[in-house]
Amino acid sequence: MPYTDDISDLTPDQVLLKQEAHRFAAEVLRPTGAALDDLPPDQVIASGSPLWDAFKKAYRAGHHLRGFPPELGGASLGPLESHLVGEEFGWGNSGLSISLGVASMPFRFAAMSGHPDLMRELVMPFVEDTEGRYIGCWGATEPNHGSDLIIGGDNPDNHLDCSAFRDGDEWVIRGQKSSWVSNGTIATHTLAFLNVKPELGMQGIGVAVVPLNLPGVTKGPPTNKLGQRPLNQGEIFFDDVRIPAHYMLAEPPFTAGGLDNTLAGANAGMSSTFSGVARAAFEEALTYTQARIQGGVPISSHQLVQKRLFDMFMRVNASRALSRKANQRLQSGLPTVHYSMAAKVFATRTAFDVASDASELCGAMGMVKGVLVEALMRDARAALIEDGSNDTLSIAGAQHLLG
Ligand SMILES: Cc1cc2nc3c(=O)[nH]c(=O)nc-3n(C[C@H](O)[C@H](O)[C@H](O)COP(=O)(O)OP(=O)(O)OC[C@H]3O[C@@H](n4cnc5c(N)ncnc54)[C@H](O)[C@@H]3O)c2cc1C
């Protein structure tokens, strides 16, 4: 690999962490991602699929506890460490990295509530899981609600359709989540955003953890999509599903602050993952252009190719710097969501542009199925919409700047 990643500002412990994450990315995530990319979505999740082996290896290595505190077995990663692991995992495979990241979401939020019954019933089984049996997802978007979740906050007539109402000691859930829910088809639990007070519009959201083996839950088929194909996605339907009252983790007014906190974490994570995707594409281009002989010389000897390579190097490093900043801001306690949004928009755009340039430099080879840059370009394309379209996030970010 001709590009040596810069580790000059890392402590010896951080270098070790990065090396360990890189080893997992190179040995598990990248080969599993390549094998799954070519499969139809139902075979990606079929029993015997390499997906399950990757999940098992990740849980056995404790990667499912990345966001958990040390007393629950988590690594308690600092901001730079979070970026380092996220970048390596993204370098390995973005779809699998996101699948593993979102798998912990309902359990992390349940742990934050600290409710003793939730700790016993949900959190500890997840923490002790070494087989990948407990898989979470985030059920926010719906067939009729996507970007308006992020920038529709001040319209009282616009609310989610999937709703919950209180009935004694239980909440009853009715409605559906969209086919974009990551891990939707394979998840055992969801962190569901539910319309609890319609008169408050998008501020009337309640957040509940919902086991997906309850009576009344059904799922759609896995979604077939362009990029991040190893990432399972699919609809979830709720037909009067009853959960105990303590499974409702947060009730309205779920102010913009609540959604902002969720997005701040998710967008910062996306920026690290897609800094890794951009780096992977750059490395491929650097290797290929030195190996490819055309007209008797390596194509890397042409000045225009050199200019393109340098431009890629520059953008990869800018993306990494902004992602590190977003992660630092996330743990600082300061208002942060606009930094996370900036980093997500920049990193995913950079990943797409760099993967596209890498594909261009590979000539016809860049179009071939099974060649890494082709998959990286598709994966990055999906990221421009994921966790909020880049346009929507830019508008929301600007609104934060304008106060
Ligand atoms: C790979 C992937 C993973 C995902 N994972 C999850 C998940 O785990 N959980 C989940 O709940 N959802 C998930 N999503 C859904 C994702 O959050 C939505 O797709 C996204 O928020 C956009 O919503 P939409 O697709 O409904 O597009 P729409 O909201 O219909 O938007 C379509 C286009 O219109 C533009 N647009 C819309 N409104 C405005 C406006 N007011 N001003 C300017 N432009 C506007 C948008 O920018 C976009 O380009 C995922 C999506 C993808 C692609």
PDBQT file of the ligand as one rigid body, heavy atoms in Angstrom, charges set to zero:
ROOT
HETATM    1  C1  LIG A 501     -28.438   3.901   3.220  1.00  0.00    +0.000 C 
HETATM    2  C2  LIG A 501     -29.548   4.519   4.030  1.00  0.00    +0.000 A 
HETATM    3  C3  LIG A 501     -29.714   4.172   5.368  1.00  0.00    +0.000 A 
HETATM    4  C4  LIG A 501     -30.782   4.702   6.107  1.00  0.00    +0.000 A 
HETATM    5  N1  LIG A 501     -30.965   4.308   7.412  1.00  0.00    +0.000 NA
HETATM    6  C5  LIG A 501     -32.056   4.731   8.095  1.00  0.00    +0.000 A 
HETATM    7  C6  LIG A 501     -32.317   4.258   9.418  1.00  0.00    +0.000 A 
HETATM    8  O1  LIG A 501     -31.539   3.484   9.988  1.00  0.00    +0.000 OA
HETATM    9  N2  LIG A 501     -33.455   4.660  10.037  1.00  0.00    +0.000 N 
HETATM   10  C7  LIG A 501     -34.342   5.513   9.438  1.00  0.00    +0.000 A 
HETATM   11  O2  LIG A 501     -35.334   5.836  10.068  1.00  0.00    +0.000 OA
HETATM   12  N3  LIG A 501     -34.106   6.005   8.206  1.00  0.00    +0.000 NA
HETATM   13  C8  LIG A 501     -32.991   5.628   7.519  1.00  0.00    +0.000 A 
HETATM   14  N4  LIG A 501     -32.737   6.108   6.252  1.00  0.00    +0.000 N 
HETATM   15  C9  LIG A 501     -33.674   7.065   5.665  1.00  0.00    +0.000 C 
HETATM   16  C10 LIG A 501     -33.073   8.473   5.515  1.00  0.00    +0.000 C 
HETATM   17  O3  LIG A 501     -32.953   9.093   6.767  1.00  0.00    +0.000 OA
HETATM   18  C11 LIG A 501     -33.986   9.247   4.558  1.00  0.00    +0.000 C 
HETATM   19  O4  LIG A 501     -33.900   8.614   3.298  1.00  0.00    +0.000 OA
HETATM   20  C12 LIG A 501     -33.592  10.705   4.439  1.00  0.00    +0.000 C 
HETATM   21  O5  LIG A 501     -33.850  11.383   5.645  1.00  0.00    +0.000 OA
HETATM   22  C13 LIG A 501     -34.340  11.402   3.288  1.00  0.00    +0.000 C 
HETATM   23  O6  LIG A 501     -35.710  11.125   3.354  1.00  0.00    +0.000 OA
HETATM   24  P1  LIG A 501     -36.482  10.606   2.057  1.00  0.00    +0.000 P 
HETATM   25  O7  LIG A 501     -35.722   9.471   1.481  1.00  0.00    +0.000 OA
HETATM   26  O8  LIG A 501     -37.888  10.383   2.461  1.00  0.00    +0.000 OA
HETATM   27  O9  LIG A 501     -36.391  11.775   1.014  1.00  0.00    +0.000 OA
HETATM   28  P2  LIG A 501     -37.347  13.061   0.901  1.00  0.00    +0.000 P 
HETATM   29  O10 LIG A 501     -37.543  13.663   2.246  1.00  0.00    +0.000 OA
HETATM   30  O11 LIG A 501     -38.551  12.705   0.118  1.00  0.00    +0.000 OA
HETATM   31  O12 LIG A 501     -36.437  14.048   0.052  1.00  0.00    +0.000 OA
HETATM   32  C14 LIG A 501     -36.211  13.848  -1.353  1.00  0.00    +0.000 C 
HETATM   33  C15 LIG A 501     -35.348  14.981  -1.887  1.00  0.00    +0.000 C 
HETATM   34  O13 LIG A 501     -35.981  16.232  -1.644  1.00  0.00    +0.000 OA
HETATM   35  C16 LIG A 501     -35.130  17.096  -0.918  1.00  0.00    +0.000 C 
HETATM   36  N5  LIG A 501     -35.931  17.856   0.052  1.00  0.00    +0.000 N 
HETATM   37  C17 LIG A 501     -36.931  17.379   0.846  1.00  0.00    +0.000 A 
HETATM   38  N6  LIG A 501     -37.427  18.365   1.619  1.00  0.00    +0.000 NA
HETATM   39  C18 LIG A 501     -36.730  19.482   1.328  1.00  0.00    +0.000 A 
HETATM   40  C19 LIG A 501     -36.767  20.834   1.783  1.00  0.00    +0.000 A 
HETATM   41  N7  LIG A 501     -37.632  21.228   2.711  1.00  0.00    +0.000 N 
HETATM   42  N8  LIG A 501     -35.911  21.720   1.236  1.00  0.00    +0.000 NA
HETATM   43  C20 LIG A 501     -35.023  21.326   0.294  1.00  0.00    +0.000 A 
HETATM   44  N9  LIG A 501     -34.925  20.066  -0.181  1.00  0.00    +0.000 NA
HETATM   45  C21 LIG A 501     -35.770  19.157   0.329  1.00  0.00    +0.000 A 
HETATM   46  C22 LIG A 501     -34.139  16.203  -0.198  1.00  0.00    +0.000 C 
HETATM   47  O14 LIG A 501     -32.911  16.871   0.045  1.00  0.00    +0.000 OA
HETATM   48  C23 LIG A 501     -33.974  15.044  -1.183  1.00  0.00    +0.000 C 
HETATM   49  O15 LIG A 501     -32.973  15.356  -2.125  1.00  0.00    +0.000 OA
HETATM   50  C24 LIG A 501     -31.672   5.621   5.500  1.00  0.00    +0.000 A 
HETATM   51  C25 LIG A 501     -31.479   5.985   4.152  1.00  0.00    +0.000 A 
HETATM   52  C26 LIG A 501     -30.443   5.445   3.425  1.00  0.00    +0.000 A 
HETATM   53  C27 LIG A 501     -30.269   5.852   1.984  1.00  0.00    +0.000 C 
ENDROOT
TORSDOF 0
